[in-house]
Structures are given as structure tokens and as C-alpha cells.
Amino acid sequence: MKRIRPHMLGVDRGSKVLFSDFEHDGEMWTGSGPRKLRTAIRFSEPFVTPPTVTVSMSMWDIAGESNQRADILAENVTENGFEILFRTWGDTRVARVRADWLAIGEASNDDIWDV
């Protein structure tokens, strides 16, 4: 369990369209087999330590004639940002995806002095 001093609690959030492959016949839309995409995200300001990050799909447009397979997660979390990893496999065709994320961790506090 991560414990955060209440006077240093920081929360950042965002939303990012990861891809829109149906517009240009991209790999997620036309491909088959394993496909993955990494997208770098920077926080609005750095955390003191790497925060806890959750990622979810807030919009997905996916072909209905095959199985709908998707995996999304946060990787390589640092004080400054992280990467969203989206992947699909098999015969799944994904037209587009938007991801929302939430980061919670220790943020700097100008009222705390290092003496």
C-alpha cells in the first residue's frame, strides 16, 4: 500500500485519443495477429515520487463481426509521466480508441521546507 501525506496529495488526469486507424487503413483496423501501441503521457507537473496510475478506455470503436479483444494499461510510470500500452490480437479490428487516465501520488508543497 502506498501511503501519502495528506498535505502532499496530488491528482492529475487526462484524456487522449490513442489512434484513429479506420481513417487511413492503419494496422489496428486492417491487421491481424498481435498488435500494440505505446503512447507517452506527461503529467502537468512532476510528482515527488512515481504516482499510482490507472488507465481506462473511455471510447472504443470496434468491428462487430469478430471477437472484441483489448488490453490497456499504464507502464513505465515515473515522476514526470508514463506510457499507455494498448494491445489487441487475433482477428479483432479496432477503428479508434480514447483512453482516460488518473494519477494519484505525492506532489511538491511549497509550504514544506527542507531545512
N, C-alpha and C positions, 0 to 999 in steps of 0.2 A: 504494500500500500504506500502510495506517495502522500506524504504529509506536507501541507503548505501553510506557512504562517499567514494568518488571515489578513494582515496588513500588507502582504505582498502578493495577494491573489491577482493573477492576470488572466483575462479571457480574450481570445481573438477568434474571429470566424470569417468565413468567406464562401464564395460560390464560384465555380469555374467550369465552363464548357470544355470538356476534355478533347472531344473531336466531333466532327460532323461529316462522316465519311460517305454518306449517300450522295452528297453534293458533287463529289468528284471521283466516285467509284473507288474509294480508299479501301485498304486491306481489311478493316473491321467489317465493312459492308460486303465485299466481294470474296474475301478469303475463306479458307477452311483450315482446320487444324489449330494448333496453339497460336494465339496472337496476344501480345501485351503492349501496353503503352505506359510510359512513365512521364509524369508532369511535375515540374518543380514548382513549389509554392513558397513564397517568402512571407514571414509574419510582418505585420505593420510596424512592429518594433521588437527587438530581441527580448527573449525571456532570460532569466538568470541561469536557469538550468533547462535541459530539454523538457518541454511540456508533454502532457498526455494529449494525444491527438486522435479524434475519431473522424471517420470519413463515411459518407453515405451517398447513394445515388438519389438525387432529387428530381431527375428526369432521365428517362431512357426511352429510346425509340428503337424497337427491335422487331425483326421479321417474325411473323407468327407461324410460318409453315414448318419450322424446325424447333427443336428443344431450345429453351431460353436459358443460357448458361452465362453467368457473370460472377466475377470476384473483384472486389475493390478494397483497398486497404492503404494505410499510411506506412511508409518505410523511411529509413534514414533520417529520423527526427533529430534535429539539432536545436540549439537556442535560436537560430535565425530562420529556420524553415524545415521543410520535409518534402518528400515525393509522394504523390498519389500514384499507386500502381493499379491499373485496370487490366483485367485479362478475361478472355473468353476462349473457347475451344470447340472442337468438333465442327458441326455444320451450322452453328449459330451465326446469324448475320445481324450485326449491331449497326444501326444507322447513325446514332448520336447518343452522347451521354453527358449529363451535367452532374457534377459532384459538389456537395456541400461539406464543409469541414468545420470542426470546432477544436480549438487548442486551449487547454487549461494548465496553468503552471505558475511558477514564481516569476513575478515581474519586478523590475527595479523600483525602488521607492526613494524619492529624493529626501524624505524625512528621516531615513535611516543613514546614520553617519558611520563611516568606518574610521574609528579613532585609533 
